[in-house]
Amino acid sequence: MVRFIGEYTGKVDDKGRLVLPSAFKCAVAEEKDLKFVIRKDIFENCLEMFTYREWERQSEEIKARLDFLNRQHSLFWREYMRDCAVVEPDPKVGRISVPRKLLESIGVEKEVVFAGNDFKIEIWAAEKFGNSALGEEEFTALAASIPDSK
């Protein structure tokens, strides 16, 4: 399983293309037919980018929990799949073309932050990324609220 770690800045060109950070390119170097799925995060004002393999795994896990004869489940799934994009980095530079609609949905103008989040990459408008961090006290309280696995 691919793991993404670290934060990297990048610039969006006029065609909505971003260059995938070299650390992330190295993490997926052995993947054949490398594709990513990008979608708007449900809870945060950022984009989520998954390897296609991870996207398939998570989508199947979510679908297994849904009853498509239940209207709420069907509506959830439709919205979950809305505005997803499959992107393939070009082999030379590692550029990806992110649909303008997705970039606009998170307020990207020129600069982004790629934030590795283990099994996915988050793409943030650079101005908003710093504001998304929790304060130390809030993070400590959140950590204390997570139950032990014992």
CNS distance restraints for C-alpha pairs under 8 A (distance, minus, plus):
assign (resid   1 and name CA) (resid 119 and name CA) 7.78 0.50 0.50
assign (resid   2 and name CA) (resid  27 and name CA) 6.39 0.50 0.50
assign (resid   2 and name CA) (resid  28 and name CA) 6.64 0.50 0.50
assign (resid   2 and name CA) (resid 118 and name CA) 7.78 0.50 0.50
assign (resid   2 and name CA) (resid 119 and name CA) 6.43 0.50 0.50
assign (resid   3 and name CA) (resid  27 and name CA) 7.01 0.50 0.50
assign (resid   3 and name CA) (resid 116 and name CA) 7.87 0.50 0.50
assign (resid   3 and name CA) (resid 117 and name CA) 7.75 0.50 0.50
assign (resid   3 and name CA) (resid 118 and name CA) 4.61 0.50 0.50
assign (resid   3 and name CA) (resid 119 and name CA) 5.21 0.50 0.50
assign (resid   3 and name CA) (resid 120 and name CA) 7.45 0.50 0.50
assign (resid   4 and name CA) (resid  24 and name CA) 6.38 0.50 0.50
assign (resid   4 and name CA) (resid  27 and name CA) 7.02 0.50 0.50
assign (resid   4 and name CA) (resid 116 and name CA) 4.44 0.50 0.50
assign (resid   4 and name CA) (resid 117 and name CA) 5.83 0.50 0.50
assign (resid   4 and name CA) (resid 118 and name CA) 4.67 0.50 0.50
assign (resid   4 and name CA) (resid 119 and name CA) 6.23 0.50 0.50
assign (resid   4 and name CA) (resid 120 and name CA) 6.44 0.50 0.50
assign (resid   4 and name CA) (resid 121 and name CA) 6.54 0.50 0.50
assign (resid   5 and name CA) (resid 115 and name CA) 7.28 0.50 0.50
assign (resid   5 and name CA) (resid 116 and name CA) 4.25 0.50 0.50
assign (resid   5 and name CA) (resid 117 and name CA) 6.12 0.50 0.50
assign (resid   5 and name CA) (resid 118 and name CA) 6.00 0.50 0.50
assign (resid   6 and name CA) (resid 115 and name CA) 5.96 0.50 0.50
assign (resid   6 and name CA) (resid 116 and name CA) 5.09 0.50 0.50
assign (resid   6 and name CA) (resid 117 and name CA) 7.93 0.50 0.50
assign (resid   7 and name CA) (resid 113 and name CA) 6.60 0.50 0.50
assign (resid   7 and name CA) (resid 114 and name CA) 5.58 0.50 0.50
assign (resid   7 and name CA) (resid 115 and name CA) 4.44 0.50 0.50
assign (resid   7 and name CA) (resid 116 and name CA) 6.14 0.50 0.50
assign (resid   8 and name CA) (resid  21 and name CA) 6.63 0.50 0.50
assign (resid   8 and name CA) (resid 113 and name CA) 5.55 0.50 0.50
assign (resid   8 and name CA) (resid 114 and name CA) 5.13 0.50 0.50
assign (resid   8 and name CA) (resid 115 and name CA) 6.57 0.50 0.50
assign (resid   9 and name CA) (resid 111 and name CA) 6.97 0.50 0.50
assign (resid   9 and name CA) (resid 112 and name CA) 5.63 0.50 0.50
assign (resid   9 and name CA) (resid 113 and name CA) 4.42 0.50 0.50
assign (resid   9 and name CA) (resid 114 and name CA) 6.10 0.50 0.50
assign (resid   9 and name CA) (resid 126 and name CA) 7.52 0.50 0.50
assign (resid  10 and name CA) (resid  18 and name CA) 6.81 0.50 0.50
assign (resid  10 and name CA) (resid  19 and name CA) 6.89 0.50 0.50
assign (resid  10 and name CA) (resid  21 and name CA) 7.78 0.50 0.50
assign (resid  10 and name CA) (resid 111 and name CA) 5.69 0.50 0.50
assign (resid  10 and name CA) (resid 112 and name CA) 5.26 0.50 0.50
assign (resid  10 and name CA) (resid 113 and name CA) 6.26 0.50 0.50
assign (resid  10 and name CA) (resid 114 and name CA) 7.44 0.50 0.50
assign (resid  11 and name CA) (resid  18 and name CA) 6.33 0.50 0.50
assign (resid  11 and name CA) (resid  19 and name CA) 7.75 0.50 0.50
assign (resid  11 and name CA) (resid 110 and name CA) 5.52 0.50 0.50
assign (resid  11 and name CA) (resid 111 and name CA) 4.48 0.50 0.50
assign (resid  11 and name CA) (resid 112 and name CA) 6.09 0.50 0.50
assign (resid  12 and name CA) (resid  16 and name CA) 5.57 0.50 0.50
assign (resid  12 and name CA) (resid  17 and name CA) 5.54 0.50 0.50
assign (resid  12 and name CA) (resid  18 and name CA) 5.19 0.50 0.50
assign (resid  12 and name CA) (resid 109 and name CA) 7.66 0.50 0.50
assign (resid  12 and name CA) (resid 110 and name CA) 5.16 0.50 0.50
assign (resid  12 and name CA) (resid 111 and name CA) 6.13 0.50 0.50
assign (resid  12 and name CA) (resid 112 and name CA) 7.33 0.50 0.50
assign (resid  13 and name CA) (resid  17 and name CA) 5.44 0.50 0.50
assign (resid  13 and name CA) (resid  18 and name CA) 6.84 0.50 0.50
assign (resid  13 and name CA) (resid 110 and name CA) 7.42 0.50 0.50
assign (resid  15 and name CA) (resid  97 and name CA) 7.49 0.50 0.50
assign (resid  16 and name CA) (resid  97 and name CA) 5.78 0.50 0.50
assign (resid  16 and name CA) (resid  98 and name CA) 5.70 0.50 0.50
assign (resid  16 and name CA) (resid  99 and name CA) 6.66 0.50 0.50
assign (resid  16 and name CA) (resid 100 and name CA) 5.98 0.50 0.50
assign (resid  16 and name CA) (resid 103 and name CA) 7.82 0.50 0.50
assign (resid  17 and name CA) (resid  95 and name CA) 6.20 0.50 0.50
assign (resid  17 and name CA) (resid  96 and name CA) 5.39 0.50 0.50
assign (resid  17 and name CA) (resid  97 and name CA) 4.29 0.50 0.50
assign (resid  17 and name CA) (resid  98 and name CA) 6.01 0.50 0.50
assign (resid  18 and name CA) (resid  95 and name CA) 5.37 0.50 0.50
assign (resid  18 and name CA) (resid  96 and name CA) 5.38 0.50 0.50
assign (resid  18 and name CA) (resid  97 and name CA) 6.51 0.50 0.50
assign (resid  18 and name CA) (resid  98 and name CA) 7.40 0.50 0.50
assign (resid  19 and name CA) (resid  93 and name CA) 6.90 0.50 0.50
assign (resid  19 and name CA) (resid  94 and name CA) 5.59 0.50 0.50
assign (resid  19 and name CA) (resid  95 and name CA) 4.19 0.50 0.50
assign (resid  19 and name CA) (resid  96 and name CA) 6.25 0.50 0.50
assign (resid  20 and name CA) (resid  24 and name CA) 6.70 0.50 0.50
assign (resid  20 and name CA) (resid  25 and name CA) 6.52 0.50 0.50
assign (resid  20 and name CA) (resid  89 and name CA) 7.62 0.50 0.50
assign (resid  20 and name CA) (resid  94 and name CA) 5.47 0.50 0.50
assign (resid  20 and name CA) (resid  95 and name CA) 5.96 0.50 0.50
assign (resid  20 and name CA) (resid  96 and name CA) 6.98 0.50 0.50
assign (resid  21 and name CA) (resid  25 and name CA) 6.35 0.50 0.50
assign (resid  21 and name CA) (resid 114 and name CA) 7.69 0.50 0.50
assign (resid  22 and name CA) (resid  26 and name CA) 6.10 0.50 0.50
assign (resid  23 and name CA) (resid  27 and name CA) 6.37 0.50 0.50
assign (resid  24 and name CA) (resid  28 and name CA) 6.56 0.50 0.50
assign (resid  25 and name CA) (resid  29 and name CA) 5.88 0.50 0.50
assign (resid  25 and name CA) (resid  94 and name CA) 7.21 0.50 0.50
assign (resid  28 and name CA) (resid  34 and name CA) 7.71 0.50 0.50
assign (resid  34 and name CA) (resid  51 and name CA) 7.44 0.50 0.50
assign (resid  34 and name CA) (resid  52 and name CA) 7.53 0.50 0.50
assign (resid  34 and name CA) (resid  88 and name CA) 6.32 0.50 0.50
assign (resid  34 and name CA) (resid  89 and name CA) 7.35 0.50 0.50
assign (resid  35 and name CA) (resid  51 and name CA) 6.08 0.50 0.50
assign (resid  35 and name CA) (resid  52 and name CA) 5.45 0.50 0.50
assign (resid  35 and name CA) (resid  86 and name CA) 6.64 0.50 0.50
assign (resid  35 and name CA) (resid  87 and name CA) 5.70 0.50 0.50
assign (resid  35 and name CA) (resid  88 and name CA) 4.63 0.50 0.50
assign (resid  35 and name CA) (resid  89 and name CA) 7.16 0.50 0.50
assign (resid  36 and name CA) (resid  49 and name CA) 6.28 0.50 0.50
assign (resid  36 and name CA) (resid  50 and name CA) 5.37 0.50 0.50
assign (resid  36 and name CA) (resid  51 and name CA) 4.42 0.50 0.50
assign (resid  36 and name CA) (resid  52 and name CA) 4.95 0.50 0.50
assign (resid  36 and name CA) (resid  86 and name CA) 5.61 0.50 0.50
assign (resid  36 and name CA) (resid  87 and name CA) 5.26 0.50 0.50
assign (resid  36 and name CA) (resid  88 and name CA) 6.30 0.50 0.50
assign (resid  37 and name CA) (resid  48 and name CA) 7.99 0.50 0.50
assign (resid  37 and name CA) (resid  49 and name CA) 5.56 0.50 0.50
assign (resid  37 and name CA) (resid  50 and name CA) 5.28 0.50 0.50
assign (resid  37 and name CA) (resid  51 and name CA) 6.36 0.50 0.50
assign (resid  37 and name CA) (resid  52 and name CA) 5.89 0.50 0.50
assign (resid  37 and name CA) (resid  55 and name CA) 6.68 0.50 0.50
assign (resid  37 and name CA) (resid  84 and name CA) 6.65 0.50 0.50
assign (resid  37 and name CA) (resid  85 and name CA) 5.54 0.50 0.50
assign (resid  37 and name CA) (resid  86 and name CA) 4.54 0.50 0.50
assign (resid  37 and name CA) (resid  87 and name CA) 6.31 0.50 0.50
assign (resid  38 and name CA) (resid  47 and name CA) 6.54 0.50 0.50
assign (resid  38 and name CA) (resid  48 and name CA) 5.52 0.50 0.50
assign (resid  38 and name CA) (resid  49 and name CA) 4.42 0.50 0.50
assign (resid  38 and name CA) (resid  50 and name CA) 6.57 0.50 0.50
assign (resid  38 and name CA) (resid  84 and name CA) 5.64 0.50 0.50
assign (resid  38 and name CA) (resid  85 and name CA) 5.20 0.50 0.50
assign (resid  38 and name CA) (resid  86 and name CA) 6.41 0.50 0.50
assign (resid  38 and name CA) (resid  87 and name CA) 7.45 0.50 0.50
assign (resid  38 and name CA) (resid  98 and name CA) 7.94 0.50 0.50
assign (resid  39 and name CA) (resid  47 and name CA) 5.51 0.50 0.50
assign (resid  39 and name CA) (resid  48 and name CA) 5.41 0.50 0.50
assign (resid  39 and name CA) (resid  49 and name CA) 6.72 0.50 0.50
assign (resid  39 and name CA) (resid  83 and name CA) 6.40 0.50 0.50
assign (resid  39 and name CA) (resid  84 and name CA) 4.66 0.50 0.50
assign (resid  39 and name CA) (resid  85 and name CA) 6.56 0.50 0.50
assign (resid  39 and name CA) (resid 102 and name CA) 7.37 0.50 0.50
assign (resid  40 and name CA) (resid  45 and name CA) 7.53 0.50 0.50
assign (resid  40 and name CA) (resid  46 and name CA) 6.17 0.50 0.50
assign (resid  40 and name CA) (resid  47 and name CA) 4.43 0.50 0.50
assign (resid  40 and name CA) (resid  48 and name CA) 6.06 0.50 0.50
assign (resid  40 and name CA) (resid  83 and name CA) 7.66 0.50 0.50
assign (resid  40 and name CA) (resid  84 and name CA) 7.64 0.50 0.50
assign (resid  40 and name CA) (resid 102 and name CA) 6.89 0.50 0.50
assign (resid  40 and name CA) (resid 105 and name CA) 7.72 0.50 0.50
assign (resid  40 and name CA) (resid 106 and name CA) 7.96 0.50 0.50
assign (resid  41 and name CA) (resid  45 and name CA) 6.62 0.50 0.50
assign (resid  41 and name CA) (resid  46 and name CA) 5.72 0.50 0.50
assign (resid  41 and name CA) (resid  47 and name CA) 5.33 0.50 0.50
assign (resid  41 and name CA) (resid  48 and name CA) 5.68 0.50 0.50
assign (resid  45 and name CA) (resid 105 and name CA) 7.96 0.50 0.50
assign (resid  45 and name CA) (resid 106 and name CA) 5.40 0.50 0.50
assign (resid  45 and name CA) (resid 124 and name CA) 7.38 0.50 0.50
assign (resid  46 and name CA) (resid 106 and name CA) 5.59 0.50 0.50
assign (resid  46 and name CA) (resid 122 and name CA) 6.40 0.50 0.50
assign (resid  46 and name CA) (resid 123 and name CA) 5.63 0.50 0.50
assign (resid  46 and name CA) (resid 124 and name CA) 4.86 0.50 0.50
assign (resid  46 and name CA) (resid 125 and name CA) 7.32 0.50 0.50
assign (resid  47 and name CA) (resid 102 and name CA) 7.51 0.50 0.50
assign (resid  47 and name CA) (resid 106 and name CA) 7.32 0.50 0.50
assign (resid  47 and name CA) (resid 122 and name CA) 5.54 0.50 0.50
assign (resid  47 and name CA) (resid 123 and name CA) 4.97 0.50 0.50
assign (resid  47 and name CA) (resid 124 and name CA) 6.63 0.50 0.50
assign (resid  48 and name CA) (resid 120 and name CA) 6.59 0.50 0.50
assign (resid  48 and name CA) (resid 121 and name CA) 5.87 0.50 0.50
assign (resid  48 and name CA) (resid 122 and name CA) 4.71 0.50 0.50
assign (resid  48 and name CA) (resid 123 and name CA) 6.40 0.50 0.50
assign (resid  49 and name CA) (resid 120 and name CA) 5.63 0.50 0.50
assign (resid  49 and name CA) (resid 121 and name CA) 4.99 0.50 0.50
assign (resid  49 and name CA) (resid 122 and name CA) 6.11 0.50 0.50
assign (resid  49 and name CA) (resid 123 and name CA) 7.44 0.50 0.50
assign (resid  50 and name CA) (resid  54 and name CA) 5.93 0.50 0.50
assign (resid  50 and name CA) (resid  55 and name CA) 5.63 0.50 0.50
assign (resid  50 and name CA) (resid 119 and name CA) 7.12 0.50 0.50
assign (resid  50 and name CA) (resid 120 and name CA) 4.92 0.50 0.50
assign (resid  50 and name CA) (resid 121 and name CA) 6.57 0.50 0.50
assign (resid  51 and name CA) (resid  55 and name CA) 6.16 0.50 0.50
assign (resid  51 and name CA) (resid 120 and name CA) 7.42 0.50 0.50
assign (resid  52 and name CA) (resid  56 and name CA) 6.18 0.50 0.50
assign (resid  53 and name CA) (resid  57 and name CA) 6.34 0.50 0.50
assign (resid  54 and name CA) (resid  58 and name CA) 6.16 0.50 0.50
assign (resid  54 and name CA) (resid 119 and name CA) 7.35 0.50 0.50
assign (resid  55 and name CA) (resid  59 and name CA) 5.90 0.50 0.50
assign (resid  56 and name CA) (resid  60 and name CA) 6.06 0.50 0.50
assign (resid  57 and name CA) (resid  61 and name CA) 6.32 0.50 0.50
assign (resid  58 and name CA) (resid  62 and name CA) 6.22 0.50 0.50
assign (resid  59 and name CA) (resid  63 and name CA) 6.03 0.50 0.50
assign (resid  60 and name CA) (resid  64 and name CA) 6.07 0.50 0.50
assign (resid  61 and name CA) (resid  65 and name CA) 6.87 0.50 0.50
assign (resid  62 and name CA) (resid  66 and name CA) 6.81 0.50 0.50
assign (resid  63 and name CA) (resid  77 and name CA) 7.97 0.50 0.50
assign (resid  66 and name CA) (resid  73 and name CA) 5.76 0.50 0.50
assign (resid  66 and name CA) (resid  74 and name CA) 7.89 0.50 0.50
assign (resid  67 and name CA) (resid  73 and name CA) 6.11 0.50 0.50
assign (resid  67 and name CA) (resid  74 and name CA) 7.50 0.50 0.50
assign (resid  68 and name CA) (resid  73 and name CA) 5.92 0.50 0.50
assign (resid  68 and name CA) (resid  74 and name CA) 5.14 0.50 0.50
assign (resid  69 and name CA) (resid  73 and name CA) 7.74 0.50 0.50
assign (resid  69 and name CA) (resid  74 and name CA) 7.16 0.50 0.50
assign (resid  70 and name CA) (resid  74 and name CA) 6.26 0.50 0.50
assign (resid  71 and name CA) (resid  75 and name CA) 6.08 0.50 0.50
assign (resid  72 and name CA) (resid  76 and name CA) 6.02 0.50 0.50
assign (resid  73 and name CA) (resid  77 and name CA) 6.17 0.50 0.50
assign (resid  74 and name CA) (resid  78 and name CA) 6.24 0.50 0.50
assign (resid  75 and name CA) (resid  79 and name CA) 6.23 0.50 0.50
assign (resid  76 and name CA) (resid  80 and name CA) 5.95 0.50 0.50
assign (resid  77 and name CA) (resid  81 and name CA) 6.15 0.50 0.50
assign (resid  78 and name CA) (resid  82 and name CA) 6.15 0.50 0.50
assign (resid  83 and name CA) (resid 102 and name CA) 7.41 0.50 0.50
assign (resid  85 and name CA) (resid  98 and name CA) 7.65 0.50 0.50
assign (resid  85 and name CA) (resid  99 and name CA) 7.41 0.50 0.50
assign (resid  87 and name CA) (resid  96 and name CA) 6.20 0.50 0.50
assign (resid  87 and name CA) (resid  97 and name CA) 6.57 0.50 0.50
assign (resid  87 and name CA) (resid  98 and name CA) 7.20 0.50 0.50
assign (resid  88 and name CA) (resid  96 and name CA) 6.14 0.50 0.50
assign (resid  88 and name CA) (resid  97 and name CA) 7.95 0.50 0.50
assign (resid  89 and name CA) (resid  93 and name CA) 7.82 0.50 0.50
assign (resid  89 and name CA) (resid  94 and name CA) 4.65 0.50 0.50
assign (resid  89 and name CA) (resid  95 and name CA) 5.05 0.50 0.50
assign (resid  89 and name CA) (resid  96 and name CA) 4.75 0.50 0.50
assign (resid  89 and name CA) (resid  97 and name CA) 7.94 0.50 0.50
assign (resid  90 and name CA) (resid  94 and name CA) 4.89 0.50 0.50
assign (resid  90 and name CA) (resid  95 and name CA) 5.41 0.50 0.50
assign (resid  90 and name CA) (resid  96 and name CA) 6.77 0.50 0.50
assign (resid  98 and name CA) (resid 102 and name CA) 6.99 0.50 0.50
assign (resid  98 and name CA) (resid 103 and name CA) 7.00 0.50 0.50
assign (resid  99 and name CA) (resid 103 and name CA) 6.67 0.50 0.50
assign (resid 100 and name CA) (resid 104 and name CA) 6.02 0.50 0.50
assign (resid 101 and name CA) (resid 105 and name CA) 6.09 0.50 0.50
assign (resid 102 and name CA) (resid 106 and name CA) 6.91 0.50 0.50
assign (resid 103 and name CA) (resid 107 and name CA) 6.42 0.50 0.50
assign (resid 103 and name CA) (resid 108 and name CA) 5.36 0.50 0.50
assign (resid 104 and name CA) (resid 108 and name CA) 5.73 0.50 0.50
assign (resid 104 and name CA) (resid 109 and name CA) 7.73 0.50 0.50
assign (resid 106 and name CA) (resid 124 and name CA) 7.11 0.50 0.50
assign (resid 106 and name CA) (resid 125 and name CA) 6.49 0.50 0.50
assign (resid 107 and name CA) (resid 125 and name CA) 6.05 0.50 0.50
assign (resid 108 and name CA) (resid 112 and name CA) 6.81 0.50 0.50
assign (resid 108 and name CA) (resid 124 and name CA) 7.45 0.50 0.50
assign (resid 108 and name CA) (resid 125 and name CA) 4.62 0.50 0.50
assign (resid 108 and name CA) (resid 126 and name CA) 7.53 0.50 0.50
assign (resid 109 and name CA) (resid 125 and name CA) 7.30 0.50 0.50
assign (resid 111 and name CA) (resid 125 and name CA) 6.31 0.50 0.50
assign (resid 111 and name CA) (resid 126 and name CA) 5.41 0.50 0.50
assign (resid 112 and name CA) (resid 123 and name CA) 6.48 0.50 0.50
assign (resid 112 and name CA) (resid 124 and name CA) 5.40 0.50 0.50
assign (resid 112 and name CA) (resid 125 and name CA) 4.66 0.50 0.50
assign (resid 112 and name CA) (resid 126 and name CA) 4.52 0.50 0.50
assign (resid 113 and name CA) (resid 122 and name CA) 7.90 0.50 0.50
assign (resid 113 and name CA) (resid 123 and name CA) 5.70 0.50 0.50
assign (resid 113 and name CA) (resid 124 and name CA) 5.12 0.50 0.50
assign (resid 113 and name CA) (resid 125 and name CA) 6.40 0.50 0.50
assign (resid 113 and name CA) (resid 126 and name CA) 5.30 0.50 0.50
assign (resid 113 and name CA) (resid 129 and name CA) 6.95 0.50 0.50
assign (resid 114 and name CA) (resid 121 and name CA) 6.39 0.50 0.50
assign (resid 114 and name CA) (resid 122 and name CA) 5.73 0.50 0.50
assign (resid 114 and name CA) (resid 123 and name CA) 4.78 0.50 0.50
assign (resid 114 and name CA) (resid 124 and name CA) 6.61 0.50 0.50
assign (resid 115 and name CA) (resid 121 and name CA) 5.60 0.50 0.50
assign (resid 115 and name CA) (resid 122 and name CA) 5.01 0.50 0.50
assign (resid 115 and name CA) (resid 123 and name CA) 6.37 0.50 0.50
assign (resid 115 and name CA) (resid 124 and name CA) 7.73 0.50 0.50
assign (resid 116 and name CA) (resid 120 and name CA) 6.42 0.50 0.50
assign (resid 116 and name CA) (resid 121 and name CA) 4.67 0.50 0.50
assign (resid 116 and name CA) (resid 122 and name CA) 6.38 0.50 0.50
assign (resid 117 and name CA) (resid 121 and name CA) 5.56 0.50 0.50
assign (resid 117 and name CA) (resid 122 and name CA) 6.78 0.50 0.50
assign (resid 124 and name CA) (resid 128 and name CA) 6.68 0.50 0.50
assign (resid 124 and name CA) (resid 129 and name CA) 5.67 0.50 0.50
assign (resid 125 and name CA) (resid 129 and name CA) 6.30 0.50 0.50
assign (resid 126 and name CA) (resid 130 and name CA) 7.52 0.50 0.50
assign (resid 127 and name CA) (resid 131 and name CA) 7.62 0.50 0.50
assign (resid 128 and name CA) (resid 132 and name CA) 6.49 0.50 0.50
assign (resid 129 and name CA) (resid 133 and name CA) 7.36 0.50 0.50
assign (resid 134 and name CA) (resid 138 and name CA) 6.09 0.50 0.50
assign (resid 134 and name CA) (resid 139 and name CA) 5.86 0.50 0.50
assign (resid 135 and name CA) (resid 139 and name CA) 6.12 0.50 0.50
assign (resid 136 and name CA) (resid 140 and name CA) 6.11 0.50 0.50
assign (resid 137 and name CA) (resid 141 and name CA) 6.14 0.50 0.50
assign (resid 138 and name CA) (resid 142 and name CA) 6.11 0.50 0.50
assign (resid 139 and name CA) (resid 143 and name CA) 6.10 0.50 0.50
assign (resid 140 and name CA) (resid 144 and name CA) 6.21 0.50 0.50
assign (resid 141 and name CA) (resid 145 and name CA) 6.34 0.50 0.50
assign (resid 142 and name CA) (resid 146 and name CA) 6.86 0.50 0.50
